Amino acid sequence: MLPIILNIVDDDDRAFVEKIYVRYEKQLYLISMKYLNNHHDAQDCVHDTIKIIIDGIEKFKIAQNVGYIEKLITIVCRNCALNTLRVKKYKNEHELSLCRYNYEDDEYEEIDIPDYSSCVDKLYISEESCEHLHNLINKLDDKYRDVALLKSLGFDNRGIAEIMHISENLVSQRYKRAKDQLLKMGGKDLYAE
């Protein structure tokens, strides 16, 4: 068991994190190895994931209650691994808050600063439209789907930025683009008039 888990003061929180660690440790390690191809880096990534869970334990408890815990910790672990790759490969070469990594071209490219002038948070979800929205969200690219999922679980931009190891501006941009794509895919009926 990780020493950091044993230092959790609250017994319920410690039991919650222990349960997650025991149940998902191998899965998190395999996800990390897929990206990092290094045993020690993969172990560090698993430990970083557990630390993020401890830091945001209330959000992760909510995710477990609504059945998203496995998906959420997978997202967190994958983003920890990707961040480790970025840091190792391009340490101090680029400012991540102003650019994004293009995996196809194996280089960084500048990003557009999002336009905050329009209000994009008027989403209304009824019980009938919840399944429709879920199906639309599953069609999004990973980077947009992850932000939308984390937003739906109550994380703010700062929390999502920490989990995904990206800037808050990039979180806002991805969330806006996710909502724009949802509208294009048939989500117009989800918005309140």
C-alpha positions, -999 to +999 in steps of 0.1 A: +000+000+000+012+035-008+024+055+022+004+085+011-028+065+015-018+055+050-014+092+059-051+100+052-066+110+084-103+103+078-110+066+079-138+067+053-115+086+029-087+062+035-109+032+029-123+047-003-088+054-017-075+019-006-105+003-024-097+022-056-060+014-053-065-023-048-092-026-075-076-004-102-038-004-096-030-030-123-053-012-148-037+021-140-002+006-144-011-009-178-025+024-190+007+041-179+030+015-195+011+019-228+022+055-230+055+055-211+071+021-218+091+024-186+084+006-153+095+033-130+077+061-149+045+040-150+047+034-112+052+072-107+022+078-129+000+055-108+011+072-077+004+106-092-031+094-101-037+083-066-025+117-053-049+134-076-077+112-063-068+121-027-067+158-035-101+157-051-116+129-031-151+144-028-154+147-066-142+111-070-168+099-045-195+116-065-182+099-096-184+066-079-219+072-069-230+080-104-210+051-119-182+070-136-153+062-113-135+038-136-138+062-165-126+092-144-095+075-130-087+062-165-088+098-178-067+110-149-041+083-153-039+087-191-034+125-187-007+119-161+011+096-185+008+120-214+020+149-192+050+128-181+058+122-218+055+159-227+076+170-197+103+144-205+104+150-242+100+188-244+110+200-210+112+238-209+111+241-247+075+253-251+050+271-230+021+246-228-004+272-220+000+288-254+004+257-276-008+222-280+010+190-290+001+177-325+008+139-323+005+134-361+032+160-369+052+153-336+054+190-328+037+218-309+014+243-326-001+275-313-036+275-301-063+301-305-073+320-274-110+312-268-136+339-273-154+345-240-179+371-254-208+347-259-225+328-231-222+291-238-234+277-204-272+277-210-274+239-213-306+225-199-307+187-194-340+170-188-344+133-180-355+126-216-325+144-232-299+129-208-295+097-228-293+116-261-266+139-246-247+109-233-247+094-268-235+127-283-207+131-258-194+096-265-190+106-302-166+135-292-128+132-295-111+122-262-098+156-253-133+172-256-151+142-241-128+142-211-134+179-204-172+175-208-172+145-185-152+163-158-174+194-161-205+172-157-190+158-125-187+193-111-150+200-116-141+236-123-116+248-149-088+249-124-095+213-113-097+200-148-065+218-158-047+201-129-060+167-137-053+170-175-021+189-171-032+217-194-039+254-189-072+267-177-076+286-210-072+254-229-099+237-206-123+266-214-115+263-251-120+226-252-153+229-233-166+255-257-156+234-287-172+203-271-204+222-267-202+236-303-197+201-316-226+188-296-248+214-312-236+205-346-243+168-340-279+174-330-278+189-296-297+221-304-328+208-287-308+206-254-305+244-251-332+263-233-347+291-253 
